[in-house]
Amino acid sequence: MIIGLDVGGTHTDIVLLDENGLKRRAKVPTDTSSLFETVFTGLEQITRDIPPDKISHAVLSTTLTTNAIVQKKLPPTGMIVTCGPGINPEYFRTGEHYYTVGGAMDHSGREITRLDENAVEDAARKMRDAGIEYVGVVGKFSIRNPAHEIRIREIISPLFEKVFPGHVVSGNFSFPRRINTTFLNASVYRIHKEFFKAVKNSLEQKGIHLPIYILKADGGTIDFKTSIDSPAHSILSGPAASVMGSIAFAPANAETIVLDIGGTTTDMAVLINGIPVLAPQGIEIDKYKTLIRALHTRSVGVGGDSTVRVEQGHLFIGPERSGPAMAYGGSEPTPTDALFVLGKASDGDRRKAENGIQTIAGQLGISTEDAARRIFDQTCREILDYAKELVSLINSRPVYTVREALHGHRIKPTHLLVLGGPAPQFAERFEAISGYTVDKVPQWDVANAAGTALSRTTCELTLFADTYKLEISAPEEMFQQSLNPGFAIADARNLAEELLIKKAIREGAREQDIETDILEELSFNMIRDFRLIGKNIRIKIQVRPGLIHEYRQIAGKIKDGENSC
């Protein structure tokens, strides 16, 4: 059995899956001030009378780190950045506690300026006196030679709870994105660590001791203990869960838009023949462009609990959320209240919903039922408009899926997959007004948690080889060794795959779930005095995101059961 747990801003969904599909499910309100109670309550409901040794592992997704960034609730975080050839790193300042110090490597990893250790010590003292606990350290060409980052960490580690070196973040060269990614790793560390403790303690109180994984933004999982050192991978794991909960039910020969309608937002993504579209450079969230590999998703401020208001005769839906719908005790009218008025929902207080929609009707000068119909229709049309914008955005750039680049391809979706609590009501209206064929994802209200449970472990790795210096390295793995003469690109490819598989198994992957892809393979001649002296080789390789080996059997049983569990 597998536990899947999706901690959303409004609700936490928890499922228990076995070879017969969905065995149990639970939905509890998320209390961010007491995550332990939230998680424990849900686990208690789905594991009651289940022997702990029958559960193999748990996989989690969460919006907690994403929400902290978007709502600007990050703790003060420090950065030390070394200089180098090119643009002044001051242009990439992340906040008040950002220090640039002397010291530089060139593009080949050769030291061209010694590290200014006095400046490092001075910056560390200032940050410590300001109460900083978490610090990121980045050098421009640290992926070719991390010596300066390693030395800075040695100097400052005694003063701080956690120091994050940038060279283990990614093997990509983008200096500004590595600064942002390292900063976010340090910034969300405390939130992620508290979440980890809440889950771990909840399981232990139930007497359950098992491997725990977290869903990453690319739709793959990572061992939870490993994720503590790279917590930014949990950013956008919530939208990734929407995709992973849908792909088992997507048409194999169609381009599909996935719409997950939540209380606060609607998360959306695109599938090409059942394969998710990727944002290859990395997440862009708030003002931060990062190197965090991610599925190409978008979250918009229109959901079932979005506040409905009238200004100067015009109707507005969201992006604010004032709380639950009035039918469930809230204070402001919402699209969910409109569903009650239209007879499309019945598990709350219809009278309160009518009172809220009646206020909107009076401001528009129409009947309560007409106001409800207009609110629901406008909500559906705005979501569809945002989905079209997402497709246009993807089509404005080269299209990548988690498997390959589709050069020159233009996405033309014909199908919608809808999940989330109000999926049945929205799916019906989408089909009537959109021209798409529309399906609900089975178990639509907990599909995120099911997709989370079925996702497999992924990772990536970048390998650099210099056949002139006879050196090879994989910075994310802190791997470095000497080469034998005659080393060629085929050797680099084989070594990269060997290192990647070892990394994947160490982070929790099962051998039967490992599928590797070469993402980038480059080899440049190095010329000196008009003669070839060697080659500069770069290999970027991944374990492909996807679902575990058993997903077809489990997903088939989920589909057979629909929402009957």
Order of alpha helices (4+ residues) and beta strands (2+ residues): beta-beta-beta-alpha-beta-alpha-beta-beta-beta-beta-alpha-beta-alpha-beta-alpha-alpha-beta-beta-alpha-alpha-beta-beta-beta-beta-beta-beta-beta-beta-beta-beta-alpha-alpha-alpha-beta-beta-beta-alpha-beta-alpha-beta-beta-beta-alpha-beta-beta-alpha
